[in-house]
Amino acid sequence: MNYSREVKEMCVVAKGPKHGPAPLPEEGKWVEAKQIGDISGFTHGIGWCAPQQGACKLSLNVKEGVIEEALVETIGCSGMTHSAAMAAEILPGKTILEALNTDLVCDAINTAMRELFLQIVYGRTQSAFSEDGLSVGAGLEDLGKGTRSQVGTMYGTKAKGVRYLEMAEGYVTRMALDEDDQVIGYEFVSLGKMTDFIKKGDDPNTAYEKRPPSISTRENSN
């Protein structure tokens, strides 16, 4: 290591108390993280691309600095879905420092990785106070039995009002209005359940008819 002449001519001043890193809550323990291998946690984060046309929700399960599980959910950009397929293959097995410095193809996914890195290394994780953290597979459990992201898609105009397109329950097929033309309910088809029936051998029409009860109503807010 090279030192400047000014530093070489300085006298030595002894270092006083040892100021270590602040302990972080990690999977039910307090950890003084000094290297990447000291970091563990499960958390989620959101990223967006430069033109803000799309967004990514990234979930990572990190054990001793290594990403053991990654869930990549995207919306708003068709190209991002293909980038997500690559990211889901790239991320597991990397340390979080490697992942932070890896091009995950899409700006939104890269941004999400940056946000997650900050959460994880600062101990702000979903599993911070859970003993031994969350098991590998916890990210997939977030999707539920249908293994589909929770998506809400709504559209509205001043001239014609609101249209429900997709709810967490599924794809909206019809809306119910009262005598004042206000929304009081909607009909939907659970695409996950319908696909399960098709995979078991049902034709699409039969699968559609066998889908679970699909009417949701709400109280008139007025």
C-alpha positions, 0 to 999 in steps of 0.5 A, a space after each residue: 500500500 502506498 502512502 503520501 509523504 504527508 501521511 508518512 511524516 505524521 505521528 501515530 495516534 493510537 486507536 481508542 475503543 473498538 467501534 464494531 458494527 451495530 448488531 442486526 436482527 437476522 432470523 431471530 438472532 442479533 448479528 454483527 455483520 462484517 462480511 457477506 456470509 454473515 447476512 441472512 433474511 427473507 424479504 420483498 422489494 419493488 423496482 421500476 424501469 427508467 421510463 417507468 413503464 413497468 415494475 418488478 416485485 422481487 422476493 429473495 431468501 438469503 442464507 449466509 449471504 447466498 440467495 437460495 430462492 428468488 421469486 420474480 413478479 413483473 407487470 407492465 412490460 412484455 419484455 420484462 417477463 422474459 428478463 424475469 425468466 433469466 433473472 430467476 435462473 441467474 439469481 439462485 446460488 449467487 451471493 447478494 453482493 454478486 447479484 447486486 453487481 450482475 446485470 439482470 437485463 431489465 432496469 426494473 429487476 436491477 432496481 428491485 435487487 438494489 432495494 432488496 440489498 439495502 433491506 437485507 444488509 440493514 436487517 430490515 427483513 420479513 424474517 428478522 425476528 423469526 428463529 431460523 428464518 423462513 424455509 426455502 419455498 416460502 416465496 412460492 407459498 406467497 402465490 397460494 395454491 394457484 401459484 399465480 401472482 396477486 394481480 389487480 387490473 382496473 380501468 376507468 374513464 370519466 365518460 363511462 366509469 370503471 371497469 374491473 378487469 382482474 381481481 386477486 380471485 381471477 379474471 373478471 368476466 362480468 360486473 353487477 350494477 344496481 338500479 343506479 348503475 353503481 357497482 355492487 358485485 362482479 363475476 370472475 373465473 379463477 384461471 388457476 383452478 380452471 387450468 388445474 381442471 384442464 391439466 387433469 383432462 377436462 376440456 376448456 368448457 367443462 373446466 370453465 363450468 367446474 370452476 369454484 363459485 365466482 360471484 363476489 358482491 359488496 355493500 353499496 358504499 352510498 
